[in-house]
Amino acid sequence: MTKAEIVAEIANKTGIEKVAVQSAIEAFMDTVKNSMAKGDNVYLRGFGSFIIKKRAEKTGRNISRNTTIIIPEHNIPAFKPAKTFVNEVKNSVK
């Protein structure tokens, strides 16, 4: 499902104009991105959590030059679904 399909689905269910729905979704995504960029996790009860995972420093290889490089410790965004979310998906998809 794409963002445009999500906007259309919400507009059909709520009767709100697509432009308003799209701006609300954009604002939500910007808020989540900005919060995570500041180092804050975002928790949505019953849906899941947008969390920051820390990757440890590790050694990698540059295959073309046959050299090793050090990949520094860094953070990555991740999504952890809520148990109710997981159970609903498990029980519905067959």
PyMOL Python script that loads the backbone (N, CA, C, O; Angstrom):
from pymol import cmd

cmd.read_pdbstr("""\
ATOM      1  N   MET A   1       0.845  -1.176   0.000  1.00  0.00           N
ATOM      2  CA  MET A   1       0.000   0.000   0.000  1.00  0.00           C
ATOM      3  C   MET A   1       0.886   1.233   0.000  1.00  0.00           C
ATOM      4  O   MET A   1       1.828   1.327   0.787  1.00  0.00           O
ATOM      5  N   THR A   2       0.586   2.179  -0.882  1.00  0.00           N
ATOM      6  CA  THR A   2       1.373   3.407  -0.980  1.00  0.00           C
ATOM      7  C   THR A   2       0.760   4.512  -0.125  1.00  0.00           C
ATOM      8  O   THR A   2      -0.348   4.378   0.393  1.00  0.00           O
ATOM      9  N   LYS A   3       1.504   5.601   0.009  1.00  0.00           N
ATOM     10  CA  LYS A   3       0.987   6.739   0.777  1.00  0.00           C
ATOM     11  C   LYS A   3      -0.277   7.294   0.132  1.00  0.00           C
ATOM     12  O   LYS A   3      -1.209   7.677   0.838  1.00  0.00           O
ATOM     13  N   ALA A   4      -0.324   7.345  -1.202  1.00  0.00           N
ATOM     14  CA  ALA A   4      -1.509   7.840  -1.907  1.00  0.00           C
ATOM     15  C   ALA A   4      -2.721   6.947  -1.632  1.00  0.00           C
ATOM     16  O   ALA A   4      -3.839   7.438  -1.476  1.00  0.00           O
ATOM     17  N   GLU A   5      -2.492   5.640  -1.575  1.00  0.00           N
ATOM     18  CA  GLU A   5      -3.590   4.716  -1.275  1.00  0.00           C
ATOM     19  C   GLU A   5      -4.067   4.875   0.165  1.00  0.00           C
ATOM     20  O   GLU A   5      -5.262   4.766   0.439  1.00  0.00           O
ATOM     21  N   ILE A   6      -3.146   5.130   1.079  1.00  0.00           N
ATOM     22  CA  ILE A   6      -3.519   5.366   2.478  1.00  0.00           C
ATOM     23  C   ILE A   6      -4.347   6.638   2.585  1.00  0.00           C
ATOM     24  O   ILE A   6      -5.361   6.662   3.282  1.00  0.00           O
ATOM     25  N   VAL A   7      -3.919   7.699   1.897  1.00  0.00           N
ATOM     26  CA  VAL A   7      -4.666   8.966   1.911  1.00  0.00           C
ATOM     27  C   VAL A   7      -6.070   8.749   1.369  1.00  0.00           C
ATOM     28  O   VAL A   7      -7.038   9.229   1.958  1.00  0.00           O
ATOM     29  N   ALA A   8      -6.196   8.034   0.257  1.00  0.00           N
ATOM     30  CA  ALA A   8      -7.513   7.786  -0.337  1.00  0.00           C
ATOM     31  C   ALA A   8      -8.393   6.967   0.595  1.00  0.00           C
ATOM     32  O   ALA A   8      -9.583   7.252   0.726  1.00  0.00           O
ATOM     33  N   GLU A   9      -7.831   5.957   1.244  1.00  0.00           N
ATOM     34  CA  GLU A   9      -8.596   5.098   2.162  1.00  0.00           C
ATOM     35  C   GLU A   9      -9.107   5.896   3.360  1.00  0.00           C
ATOM     36  O   GLU A   9     -10.270   5.764   3.742  1.00  0.00           O
ATOM     37  N   ILE A  10      -8.248   6.718   3.950  1.00  0.00           N
ATOM     38  CA  ILE A  10      -8.659   7.528   5.103  1.00  0.00           C
ATOM     39  C   ILE A  10      -9.706   8.554   4.680  1.00  0.00           C
ATOM     40  O   ILE A  10     -10.675   8.786   5.403  1.00  0.00           O
ATOM     41  N   ALA A  11      -9.519   9.165   3.522  1.00  0.00           N
ATOM     42  CA  ALA A  11     -10.495  10.146   3.026  1.00  0.00           C
ATOM     43  C   ALA A  11     -11.852   9.489   2.803  1.00  0.00           C
ATOM     44  O   ALA A  11     -12.880  10.087   3.120  1.00  0.00           O
ATOM     45  N   ASN A  12     -11.877   8.281   2.269  1.00  0.00           N
ATOM     46  CA  ASN A  12     -13.146   7.570   2.057  1.00  0.00           C
ATOM     47  C   ASN A  12     -13.818   7.200   3.367  1.00  0.00           C
ATOM     48  O   ASN A  12     -15.038   7.315   3.489  1.00  0.00           O
ATOM     49  N   LYS A  13     -13.034   6.752   4.358  1.00  0.00           N
ATOM     50  CA  LYS A  13     -13.606   6.330   5.639  1.00  0.00           C
ATOM     51  C   LYS A  13     -14.097   7.499   6.481  1.00  0.00           C
ATOM     52  O   LYS A  13     -15.089   7.369   7.197  1.00  0.00           O
ATOM     53  N   THR A  14     -13.413   8.645   6.404  1.00  0.00           N
ATOM     54  CA  THR A  14     -13.743   9.758   7.289  1.00  0.00           C
ATOM     55  C   THR A  14     -14.553  10.864   6.627  1.00  0.00           C
ATOM     56  O   THR A  14     -15.213  11.642   7.316  1.00  0.00           O
ATOM     57  N   GLY A  15     -14.511  10.945   5.307  1.00  0.00           N
ATOM     58  CA  GLY A  15     -15.200  12.024   4.611  1.00  0.00           C
ATOM     59  C   GLY A  15     -14.400  13.319   4.576  1.00  0.00           C
ATOM     60  O   GLY A  15     -14.903  14.345   4.118  1.00  0.00           O
ATOM     61  N   ILE A  16     -13.173  13.283   5.050  1.00  0.00           N
ATOM     62  CA  ILE A  16     -12.305  14.459   5.023  1.00  0.00           C
ATOM     63  C   ILE A  16     -11.658  14.537   3.643  1.00  0.00           C
ATOM     64  O   ILE A  16     -11.384  13.512   3.020  1.00  0.00           O
ATOM     65  N   GLU A  17     -11.417  15.760   3.171  1.00  0.00           N
ATOM     66  CA  GLU A  17     -10.807  15.931   1.859  1.00  0.00           C
ATOM     67  C   GLU A  17      -9.407  15.319   1.815  1.00  0.00           C
ATOM     68  O   GLU A  17      -8.687  15.300   2.814  1.00  0.00           O
ATOM     69  N   LYS A  18      -9.041  14.821   0.633  1.00  0.00           N
ATOM     70  CA  LYS A  18      -7.738  14.179   0.473  1.00  0.00           C
ATOM     71  C   LYS A  18      -6.585  15.117   0.791  1.00  0.00           C
ATOM     72  O   LYS A  18      -5.574  14.689   1.348  1.00  0.00           O
ATOM     73  N   VAL A  19      -6.724  16.391   0.443  1.00  0.00           N
ATOM     74  CA  VAL A  19      -5.651  17.358   0.700  1.00  0.00           C
ATOM     75  C   VAL A  19      -5.400  17.489   2.203  1.00  0.00           C
ATOM     76  O   VAL A  19      -4.250  17.552   2.637  1.00  0.00           O
ATOM     77  N   ALA A  20      -6.462  17.528   2.989  1.00  0.00           N
ATOM     78  CA  ALA A  20      -6.324  17.653   4.440  1.00  0.00           C
ATOM     79  C   ALA A  20      -5.723  16.385   5.036  1.00  0.00           C
ATOM     80  O   ALA A  20      -4.882  16.449   5.933  1.00  0.00           O
ATOM     81  N   VAL A  21      -6.156  15.245   4.536  1.00  0.00           N
ATOM     82  CA  VAL A  21      -5.616  13.972   5.024  1.00  0.00           C
ATOM     83  C   VAL A  21      -4.131  13.875   4.690  1.00  0.00           C
ATOM     84  O   VAL A  21      -3.329  13.459   5.527  1.00  0.00           O
ATOM     85  N   GLN A  22      -3.767  14.257   3.477  1.00  0.00           N
ATOM     86  CA  GLN A  22      -2.364  14.179   3.074  1.00  0.00           C
ATOM     87  C   GLN A  22      -1.498  15.099   3.926  1.00  0.00           C
ATOM     88  O   GLN A  22      -0.397  14.718   4.323  1.00  0.00           O
ATOM     89  N   SER A  23      -1.978  16.297   4.208  1.00  0.00           N
ATOM     90  CA  SER A  23      -1.174  17.202   5.036  1.00  0.00           C
ATOM     91  C   SER A  23      -1.039  16.677   6.463  1.00  0.00           C
ATOM     92  O   SER A  23      -0.002  16.869   7.097  1.00  0.00           O
ATOM     93  N   ALA A  24      -2.085  16.011   6.977  1.00  0.00           N
ATOM     94  CA  ALA A  24      -2.010  15.423   8.318  1.00  0.00           C
ATOM     95  C   ALA A  24      -1.007  14.275   8.346  1.00  0.00           C
ATOM     96  O   ALA A  24      -0.234  14.151   9.297  1.00  0.00           O
ATOM     97  N   ILE A  25      -1.011  13.439   7.318  1.00  0.00           N
ATOM     98  CA  ILE A  25      -0.066  12.323   7.251  1.00  0.00           C
ATOM     99  C   ILE A  25       1.360  12.842   7.112  1.00  0.00           C
ATOM    100  O   ILE A  25       2.274  12.327   7.757  1.00  0.00           O
ATOM    101  N   GLU A  26       1.555  13.860   6.275  1.00  0.00           N
ATOM    102  CA  GLU A  26       2.890  14.456   6.124  1.00  0.00           C
ATOM    103  C   GLU A  26       3.377  15.039   7.448  1.00  0.00           C
ATOM    104  O   GLU A  26       4.545  14.882   7.805  1.00  0.00           O
ATOM    105  N   ALA A  27       2.481  15.712   8.176  1.00  0.00           N
ATOM    106  CA  ALA A  27       2.847  16.291   9.469  1.00  0.00           C
ATOM    107  C   ALA A  27       3.216  15.191  10.459  1.00  0.00           C
ATOM    108  O   ALA A  27       4.166  15.342  11.228  1.00  0.00           O
ATOM    109  N   PHE A  28       2.470  14.084  10.445  1.00  0.00           N
ATOM    110  CA  PHE A  28       2.774  12.947  11.322  1.00  0.00           C
ATOM    111  C   PHE A  28       4.158  12.395  11.018  1.00  0.00           C
ATOM    112  O   PHE A  28       4.957  12.178  11.929  1.00  0.00           O
ATOM    113  N   MET A  29       4.445  12.166   9.734  1.00  0.00           N
ATOM    114  CA  MET A  29       5.741  11.604   9.351  1.00  0.00           C
ATOM    115  C   MET A  29       6.875  12.557   9.692  1.00  0.00           C
ATOM    116  O   MET A  29       7.929  12.113  10.147  1.00  0.00           O
ATOM    117  N   ASP A  30       6.685  13.856   9.484  1.00  0.00           N
ATOM    118  CA  ASP A  30       7.711  14.837   9.835  1.00  0.00           C
ATOM    119  C   ASP A  30       7.967  14.852  11.339  1.00  0.00           C
ATOM    120  O   ASP A  30       9.112  14.946  11.781  1.00  0.00           O
ATOM    121  N   THR A  31       6.892  14.761  12.120  1.00  0.00           N
ATOM    122  CA  THR A  31       7.023  14.760  13.571  1.00  0.00           C
ATOM    123  C   THR A  31       7.801  13.542  14.043  1.00  0.00           C
ATOM    124  O   THR A  31       8.668  13.658  14.910  1.00  0.00           O
ATOM    125  N   VAL A  32       7.499  12.368  13.479  1.00  0.00           N
ATOM    126  CA  VAL A  32       8.211  11.146  13.852  1.00  0.00           C
ATOM    127  C   VAL A  32       9.688  11.269  13.466  1.00  0.00           C
ATOM    128  O   VAL A  32      10.566  10.951  14.268  1.00  0.00           O
ATOM    129  N   LYS A  33       9.964  11.729  12.237  1.00  0.00           N
ATOM    130  CA  LYS A  33      11.359  11.880  11.791  1.00  0.00           C
ATOM    131  C   LYS A  33      12.125  12.854  12.668  1.00  0.00           C
ATOM    132  O   LYS A  33      13.251  12.568  13.075  1.00  0.00           O
ATOM    133  N   ASN A  34      11.522  14.014  12.968  1.00  0.00           N
ATOM    134  CA  ASN A  34      12.202  15.025  13.778  1.00  0.00           C
ATOM    135  C   ASN A  34      12.455  14.532  15.199  1.00  0.00           C
ATOM    136  O   ASN A  34      13.515  14.790  15.768  1.00  0.00           O
ATOM    137  N   SER A  35      11.481  13.822  15.773  1.00  0.00           N
ATOM    138  CA  SER A  35      11.652  13.289  17.126  1.00  0.00           C
ATOM    139  C   SER A  35      12.783  12.278  17.173  1.00  0.00           C
ATOM    140  O   SER A  35      13.596  12.283  18.098  1.00  0.00           O
ATOM    141  N   MET A  36      12.830  11.409  16.168  1.00  0.00           N
ATOM    142  CA  MET A  36      13.879  10.397  16.148  1.00  0.00           C
ATOM    143  C   MET A  36      15.243  11.019  15.858  1.00  0.00           C
ATOM    144  O   MET A  36      16.259  10.557  16.377  1.00  0.00           O
ATOM    145  N   ALA A  37      15.268  12.057  15.035  1.00  0.00           N
ATOM    146  CA  ALA A  37      16.531  12.739  14.750  1.00  0.00           C
ATOM    147  C   ALA A  37      17.095  13.383  16.015  1.00  0.00           C
ATOM    148  O   ALA A  37      18.312  13.496  16.162  1.00  0.00           O
ATOM    149  N   LYS A  38      16.220  13.805  16.928  1.00  0.00           N
ATOM    150  CA  LYS A  38      16.651  14.386  18.200  1.00  0.00           C
ATOM    151  C   LYS A  38      17.036  13.317  19.214  1.00  0.00           C
ATOM    152  O   LYS A  38      17.562  13.634  20.281  1.00  0.00           O
ATOM    153  N   GLY A  39      16.773  12.027  18.880  1.00  0.00           N
ATOM    154  CA  GLY A  39      17.132  10.942  19.787  1.00  0.00           C
ATOM    155  C   GLY A  39      15.977  10.419  20.607  1.00  0.00           C
ATOM    156  O   GLY A  39      16.184   9.604  21.506  1.00  0.00           O
ATOM    157  N   ASP A  40      14.759  10.867  20.323  1.00  0.00           N
ATOM    158  CA  ASP A  40      13.584  10.416  21.065  1.00  0.00           C
ATOM    159  C   ASP A  40      12.887   9.278  20.328  1.00  0.00           C
ATOM    160  O   ASP A  40      12.785   9.298  19.102  1.00  0.00           O
ATOM    161  N   ASN A  41      12.407   8.282  21.079  1.00  0.00           N
ATOM    162  CA  ASN A  41      11.584   7.227  20.507  1.00  0.00           C
ATOM    163  C   ASN A  41      10.137   7.701  20.452  1.00  0.00           C
ATOM    164  O   ASN A  41       9.743   8.593  21.204  1.00  0.00           O
ATOM    165  N   VAL A  42       9.345   7.104  19.561  1.00  0.00           N
ATOM    166  CA  VAL A  42       7.934   7.463  19.424  1.00  0.00           C
ATOM    167  C   VAL A  42       7.109   6.213  19.709  1.00  0.00           C
ATOM    168  O   VAL A  42       7.283   5.187  19.052  1.00  0.00           O
ATOM    169  N   TYR A  43       6.206   6.298  20.696  1.00  0.00           N
ATOM    170  CA  TYR A  43       5.398   5.163  21.113  1.00  0.00           C
ATOM    171  C   TYR A  43       3.934   5.404  20.760  1.00  0.00           C
ATOM    172  O   TYR A  43       3.355   6.415  21.157  1.00  0.00           O
ATOM    173  N   LEU A  44       3.337   4.478  20.015  1.00  0.00           N
ATOM    174  CA  LEU A  44       1.919   4.546  19.664  1.00  0.00           C
ATOM    175  C   LEU A  44       1.245   3.303  20.229  1.00  0.00           C
ATOM    176  O   LEU A  44       1.356   2.216  19.661  1.00  0.00           O
ATOM    177  N   ARG A  45       0.546   3.465  21.349  1.00  0.00           N
ATOM    178  CA  ARG A  45      -0.061   2.346  22.046  1.00  0.00           C
ATOM    179  C   ARG A  45      -1.017   1.584  21.133  1.00  0.00           C
ATOM    180  O   ARG A  45      -1.871   2.183  20.479  1.00  0.00           O
ATOM    181  N   GLY A  46      -0.872   0.272  21.093  1.00  0.00           N
ATOM    182  CA  GLY A  46      -1.718  -0.583  20.272  1.00  0.00           C
ATOM    183  C   GLY A  46      -1.257  -0.700  18.831  1.00  0.00           C
ATOM    184  O   GLY A  46      -1.788  -1.518  18.079  1.00  0.00           O
ATOM    185  N   PHE A  47      -0.280   0.099  18.433  1.00  0.00           N
ATOM    186  CA  PHE A  47       0.234   0.049  17.057  1.00  0.00           C
ATOM    187  C   PHE A  47       1.687  -0.402  17.050  1.00  0.00           C
ATOM    188  O   PHE A  47       2.025  -1.403  16.418  1.00  0.00           O
ATOM    189  N   GLY A  48       2.553   0.336  17.754  1.00  0.00           N
ATOM    190  CA  GLY A  48       3.955  -0.033  17.818  1.00  0.00           C
ATOM    191  C   GLY A  48       4.821   1.143  18.207  1.00  0.00           C
ATOM    192  O   GLY A  48       4.325   2.210  18.569  1.00  0.00           O
ATOM    193  N   SER A  49       6.119   0.933  18.128  1.00  0.00           N
ATOM    194  CA  SER A  49       7.078   1.955  18.527  1.00  0.00           C
ATOM    195  C   SER A  49       8.101   2.181  17.434  1.00  0.00           C
ATOM    196  O   SER A  49       8.618   1.234  16.841  1.00  0.00           O
ATOM    197  N   PHE A  50       8.385   3.444  17.175  1.00  0.00           N
ATOM    198  CA  PHE A  50       9.482   3.820  16.298  1.00  0.00           C
ATOM    199  C   PHE A  50      10.665   4.065  17.225  1.00  0.00           C
ATOM    200  O   PHE A  50      10.670   5.021  18.000  1.00  0.00           O
ATOM    201  N   ILE A  51      11.663   3.196  17.141  1.00  0.00           N
ATOM    202  CA  ILE A  51      12.770   3.252  18.092  1.00  0.00           C
ATOM    203  C   ILE A  51      14.088   3.457  17.359  1.00  0.00           C
ATOM    204  O   ILE A  51      14.198   3.228  16.155  1.00  0.00           O
ATOM    205  N   ILE A  52      15.083   3.895  18.120  1.00  0.00           N
ATOM    206  CA  ILE A  52      16.423   4.083  17.590  1.00  0.00           C
ATOM    207  C   ILE A  52      17.267   2.923  18.087  1.00  0.00           C
ATOM    208  O   ILE A  52      17.397   2.708  19.292  1.00  0.00           O
ATOM    209  N   LYS A  53      17.844   2.171  17.143  1.00  0.00           N
ATOM    210  CA  LYS A  53      18.724   1.066  17.494  1.00  0.00           C
ATOM    211  C   LYS A  53      20.165   1.501  17.275  1.00  0.00           C
ATOM    212  O   LYS A  53      20.485   2.194  16.309  1.00  0.00           O
ATOM    213  N   LYS A  54      21.021   1.081  18.187  1.00  0.00           N
ATOM    214  CA  LYS A  54      22.431   1.428  18.111  1.00  0.00           C
ATOM    215  C   LYS A  54      23.191   0.238  17.520  1.00  0.00           C
ATOM    216  O   LYS A  54      23.126  -0.873  18.046  1.00  0.00           O
ATOM    217  N   ARG A  55      23.903   0.481  16.436  1.00  0.00           N
ATOM    218  CA  ARG A  55      24.747  -0.535  15.818  1.00  0.00           C
ATOM    219  C   ARG A  55      26.172  -0.367  16.336  1.00  0.00           C
ATOM    220  O   ARG A  55      26.718   0.735  16.316  1.00  0.00           O
ATOM    221  N   ALA A  56      26.763  -1.449  16.792  1.00  0.00           N
ATOM    222  CA  ALA A  56      28.123  -1.396  17.341  1.00  0.00           C
ATOM    223  C   ALA A  56      29.144  -1.219  16.222  1.00  0.00           C
ATOM    224  O   ALA A  56      28.867  -1.500  15.056  1.00  0.00           O
ATOM    225  N   GLU A  57      30.319  -0.749  16.600  1.00  0.00           N
ATOM    226  CA  GLU A  57      31.420  -0.622  15.647  1.00  0.00           C
ATOM    227  C   GLU A  57      31.804  -2.013  15.159  1.00  0.00           C
ATOM    228  O   GLU A  57      31.835  -2.969  15.934  1.00  0.00           O
ATOM    229  N   LYS A  58      32.094  -2.115  13.870  1.00  0.00           N
ATOM    230  CA  LYS A  58      32.490  -3.421  13.346  1.00  0.00           C
ATOM    231  C   LYS A  58      33.481  -3.247  12.201  1.00  0.00           C
ATOM    232  O   LYS A  58      33.665  -2.155  11.664  1.00  0.00           O
ATOM    233  N   THR A  59      34.101  -4.342  11.856  1.00  0.00           N
ATOM    234  CA  THR A  59      35.061  -4.352  10.759  1.00  0.00           C
ATOM    235  C   THR A  59      34.376  -4.853   9.508  1.00  0.00           C
ATOM    236  O   THR A  59      33.716  -5.892   9.524  1.00  0.00           O
ATOM    237  N   GLY A  60      34.533  -4.109   8.417  1.00  0.00           N
ATOM    238  CA  GLY A  60      33.965  -4.506   7.137  1.00  0.00           C
ATOM    239  C   GLY A  60      35.073  -4.674   6.119  1.00  0.00           C
ATOM    240  O   GLY A  60      36.234  -4.375   6.400  1.00  0.00           O
ATOM    241  N   ARG A  61      34.715  -5.153   4.931  1.00  0.00           N
ATOM    242  CA  ARG A  61      35.711  -5.358   3.891  1.00  0.00           C
ATOM    243  C   ARG A  61      35.310  -4.632   2.628  1.00  0.00           C
ATOM    244  O   ARG A  61      34.145  -4.656   2.231  1.00  0.00           O
ATOM    245  N   ASN A  62      36.276  -3.985   1.996  1.00  0.00           N
ATOM    246  CA  ASN A  62      36.100  -3.414   0.678  1.00  0.00           C
ATOM    247  C   ASN A  62      36.622  -4.462  -0.296  1.00  0.00           C
ATOM    248  O   ASN A  62      37.831  -4.612  -0.473  1.00  0.00           O
ATOM    249  N   ILE A  63      35.703  -5.183  -0.924  1.00  0.00           N
ATOM    250  CA  ILE A  63      36.082  -6.322  -1.751  1.00  0.00           C
ATOM    251  C   ILE A  63      36.886  -5.893  -2.974  1.00  0.00           C
ATOM    252  O   ILE A  63      37.821  -6.591  -3.368  1.00  0.00           O
ATOM    253  N   SER A  64      36.541  -4.761  -3.581  1.00  0.00           N
ATOM    254  CA  SER A  64      37.242  -4.337  -4.794  1.00  0.00           C
ATOM    255  C   SER A  64      38.712  -3.997  -4.535  1.00  0.00           C
ATOM    256  O   SER A  64      39.557  -4.217  -5.402  1.00  0.00           O
ATOM    257  N   ARG A  65      39.020  -3.469  -3.364  1.00  0.00           N
ATOM    258  CA  ARG A  65      40.418  -3.121  -3.028  1.00  0.00           C
ATOM    259  C   ARG A  65      41.056  -4.152  -2.105  1.00  0.00           C
ATOM    260  O   ARG A  65      42.251  -4.073  -1.818  1.00  0.00           O
ATOM    261  N   ASN A  66      40.277  -5.108  -1.644  1.00  0.00           N
ATOM    262  CA  ASN A  66      40.734  -6.149  -0.736  1.00  0.00           C
ATOM    263  C   ASN A  66      41.356  -5.549   0.528  1.00  0.00           C
ATOM    264  O   ASN A  66      42.438  -5.950   0.956  1.00  0.00           O
ATOM    265  N   THR A  67      40.648  -4.583   1.111  1.00  0.00           N
ATOM    266  CA  THR A  67      41.099  -3.950   2.350  1.00  0.00           C
ATOM    267  C   THR A  67      39.989  -4.034   3.391  1.00  0.00           C
ATOM    268  O   THR A  67      38.819  -4.222   3.060  1.00  0.00           O
ATOM    269  N   THR A  68      40.373  -3.894   4.634  1.00  0.00           N
ATOM    270  CA  THR A  68      39.382  -3.863   5.706  1.00  0.00           C
ATOM    271  C   THR A  68      39.172  -2.420   6.136  1.00  0.00           C
ATOM    272  O   THR A  68      40.094  -1.605   6.100  1.00  0.00           O
ATOM    273  N   ILE A  69      37.953  -2.118   6.541  1.00  0.00           N
ATOM    274  CA  ILE A  69      37.616  -0.783   7.035  1.00  0.00           C
ATOM    275  C   ILE A  69      36.863  -0.925   8.348  1.00  0.00           C
ATOM    276  O   ILE A  69      36.234  -1.949   8.616  1.00  0.00           O
ATOM    277  N   ILE A  70      36.936   0.096   9.140  1.00  0.00           N
ATOM    278  CA  ILE A  70      36.208   0.137  10.400  1.00  0.00           C
ATOM    279  C   ILE A  70      34.908   0.912  10.157  1.00  0.00           C
ATOM    280  O   ILE A  70      34.933   2.070   9.739  1.00  0.00           O
ATOM    281  N   ILE A  71      33.782   0.260  10.422  1.00  0.00           N
ATOM    282  CA  ILE A  71      32.488   0.928  10.333  1.00  0.00           C
ATOM    283  C   ILE A  71      32.164   1.428  11.737  1.00  0.00           C
ATOM    284  O   ILE A  71      32.001   0.621  12.652  1.00  0.00           O
ATOM    285  N   PRO A  72      32.069   2.744  11.923  1.00  0.00           N
ATOM    286  CA  PRO A  72      31.868   3.274  13.280  1.00  0.00           C
ATOM    287  C   PRO A  72      30.484   2.948  13.835  1.00  0.00           C
ATOM    288  O   PRO A  72      29.561   2.597  13.100  1.00  0.00           O
ATOM    289  N   GLU A  73      30.373   3.075  15.151  1.00  0.00           N
ATOM    290  CA  GLU A  73      29.078   2.896  15.806  1.00  0.00           C
ATOM    291  C   GLU A  73      28.105   3.929  15.256  1.00  0.00           C
ATOM    292  O   GLU A  73      28.472   5.088  15.059  1.00  0.00           O
ATOM    293  N   HIS A  74      26.860   3.513  15.005  1.00  0.00           N
ATOM    294  CA  HIS A  74      25.876   4.444  14.464  1.00  0.00           C
ATOM    295  C   HIS A  74      24.465   4.016  14.879  1.00  0.00           C
ATOM    296  O   HIS A  74      24.250   2.888  15.323  1.00  0.00           O
ATOM    297  N   ASN A  75      23.522   4.927  14.729  1.00  0.00           N
ATOM    298  CA  ASN A  75      22.128   4.672  15.067  1.00  0.00           C
ATOM    299  C   ASN A  75      21.321   4.467  13.798  1.00  0.00           C
ATOM    300  O   ASN A  75      21.596   5.081  12.767  1.00  0.00           O
ATOM    301  N   ILE A  76      20.305   3.582  13.882  1.00  0.00           N
ATOM    302  CA  ILE A  76      19.396   3.387  12.768  1.00  0.00           C
ATOM    303  C   ILE A  76      17.968   3.413  13.290  1.00  0.00           C
ATOM    304  O   ILE A  76      17.718   2.984  14.417  1.00  0.00           O
ATOM    305  N   PRO A  77      17.020   3.912  12.488  1.00  0.00           N
ATOM    306  CA  PRO A  77      15.621   3.876  12.907  1.00  0.00           C
ATOM    307  C   PRO A  77      15.050   2.474  12.711  1.00  0.00           C
ATOM    308  O   PRO A  77      15.434   1.758  11.786  1.00  0.00           O
ATOM    309  N   ALA A  78      14.130   2.096  13.591  1.00  0.00           N
ATOM    310  CA  ALA A  78      13.493   0.784  13.492  1.00  0.00           C
ATOM    311  C   ALA A  78      12.048   0.898  13.969  1.00  0.00           C
ATOM    312  O   ALA A  78      11.690   1.830  14.688  1.00  0.00           O
ATOM    313  N   PHE A  79      11.231  -0.057  13.561  1.00  0.00           N
ATOM    314  CA  PHE A  79       9.838  -0.109  14.018  1.00  0.00           C
ATOM    315  C   PHE A  79       9.622  -1.426  14.727  1.00  0.00           C
ATOM    316  O   PHE A  79       9.960  -2.487  14.203  1.00  0.00           O
ATOM    317  N   LYS A  80       9.056  -1.356  15.921  1.00  0.00           N
ATOM    318  CA  LYS A  80       8.735  -2.555  16.676  1.00  0.00           C
ATOM    319  C   LYS A  80       7.216  -2.592  16.859  1.00  0.00           C
ATOM    320  O   LYS A  80       6.674  -1.780  17.609  1.00  0.00           O
ATOM    321  N   PRO A  81       6.516  -3.520  16.190  1.00  0.00           N
ATOM    322  CA  PRO A  81       5.057  -3.551  16.302  1.00  0.00           C
ATOM    323  C   PRO A  81       4.603  -4.000  17.685  1.00  0.00           C
ATOM    324  O   PRO A  81       5.297  -4.748  18.374  1.00  0.00           O
ATOM    325  N   ALA A  82       3.411  -3.522  18.079  1.00  0.00           N
ATOM    326  CA  ALA A  82       2.812  -3.914  19.347  1.00  0.00           C
ATOM    327  C   ALA A  82       2.331  -5.359  19.250  1.00  0.00           C
ATOM    328  O   ALA A  82       2.109  -5.865  18.150  1.00  0.00           O
ATOM    329  N   LYS A  83       2.169  -6.022  20.386  1.00  0.00           N
ATOM    330  CA  LYS A  83       1.727  -7.416  20.396  1.00  0.00           C
ATOM    331  C   LYS A  83       0.364  -7.574  19.738  1.00  0.00           C
ATOM    332  O   LYS A  83       0.133  -8.551  19.026  1.00  0.00           O
ATOM    333  N   THR A  84      -0.543  -6.624  19.967  1.00  0.00           N
ATOM    334  CA  THR A  84      -1.866  -6.721  19.339  1.00  0.00           C
ATOM    335  C   THR A  84      -1.768  -6.605  17.831  1.00  0.00           C
ATOM    336  O   THR A  84      -2.501  -7.273  17.102  1.00  0.00           O
ATOM    337  N   PHE A  85      -0.862  -5.757  17.359  1.00  0.00           N
ATOM    338  CA  PHE A  85      -0.616  -5.586  15.920  1.00  0.00           C
ATOM    339  C   PHE A  85      -0.114  -6.909  15.331  1.00  0.00           C
ATOM    340  O   PHE A  85      -0.622  -7.372  14.309  1.00  0.00           O
ATOM    341  N   VAL A  86       0.883  -7.509  15.981  1.00  0.00           N
ATOM    342  CA  VAL A  86       1.471  -8.765  15.507  1.00  0.00           C
ATOM    343  C   VAL A  86       0.421  -9.874  15.480  1.00  0.00           C
ATOM    344  O   VAL A  86       0.321 -10.616  14.503  1.00  0.00           O
ATOM    345  N   ASN A  87      -0.351  -9.985  16.544  1.00  0.00           N
ATOM    346  CA  ASN A  87      -1.363 -11.040  16.616  1.00  0.00           C
ATOM    347  C   ASN A  87      -2.425 -10.877  15.540  1.00  0.00           C
ATOM    348  O   ASN A  87      -2.872 -11.866  14.959  1.00  0.00           O
ATOM    349  N   GLU A  88      -2.831  -9.650  15.270  1.00  0.00           N
ATOM    350  CA  GLU A  88      -3.841  -9.411  14.238  1.00  0.00           C
ATOM    351  C   GLU A  88      -3.324  -9.797  12.856  1.00  0.00           C
ATOM    352  O   GLU A  88      -4.057 -10.375  12.054  1.00  0.00           O
ATOM    353  N   VAL A  89      -2.067  -9.478  12.580  1.00  0.00           N
ATOM    354  CA  VAL A  89      -1.485  -9.829  11.286  1.00  0.00           C
ATOM    355  C   VAL A  89      -1.305 -11.350  11.180  1.00  0.00           C
ATOM    356  O   VAL A  89      -1.580 -11.937  10.133  1.00  0.00           O
ATOM    357  N   LYS A  90      -0.846 -11.981  12.255  1.00  0.00           N
ATOM    358  CA  LYS A  90      -0.645 -13.431  12.247  1.00  0.00           C
ATOM    359  C   LYS A  90      -1.954 -14.167  11.960  1.00  0.00           C
ATOM    360  O   LYS A  90      -1.985 -15.132  11.196  1.00  0.00           O
ATOM    361  N   ASN A  91      -3.023 -13.699  12.581  1.00  0.00           N
ATOM    362  CA  ASN A  91      -4.296 -14.408  12.483  1.00  0.00           C
ATOM    363  C   ASN A  91      -5.069 -14.077  11.214  1.00  0.00           C
ATOM    364  O   ASN A  91      -6.014 -14.792  10.880  1.00  0.00           O
ATOM    365  N   SER A  92      -4.701 -13.018  10.494  1.00  0.00           N
ATOM    366  CA  SER A  92      -5.477 -12.642   9.325  1.00  0.00           C
ATOM    367  C   SER A  92      -4.856 -13.084   8.013  1.00  0.00           C
ATOM    368  O   SER A  92      -5.583 -13.379   7.064  1.00  0.00           O
ATOM    369  N   VAL A  93      -3.534 -13.138   7.930  1.00  0.00           N
ATOM    370  CA  VAL A  93      -2.860 -13.493   6.690  1.00  0.00           C
ATOM    371  C   VAL A  93      -2.651 -15.003   6.639  1.00  0.00           C
ATOM    372  O   VAL A  93      -2.080 -15.602   7.551  1.00  0.00           O
ATOM    373  N   LYS A  94      -3.125 -15.599   5.555  1.00  0.00           N
ATOM    374  CA  LYS A  94      -2.987 -17.058   5.415  1.00  0.00           C
ATOM    375  C   LYS A  94      -2.548 -17.425   4.049  1.00  0.00           C
ATOM    376  O   LYS A  94      -2.380 -18.608   3.751  1.00  0.00           O
TER     377      LYS A  94
END
""", "prot")
cmd.dss("prot")
cmd.show_as("cartoon", "prot")
cmd.util.cbc("prot")
cmd.orient("prot")
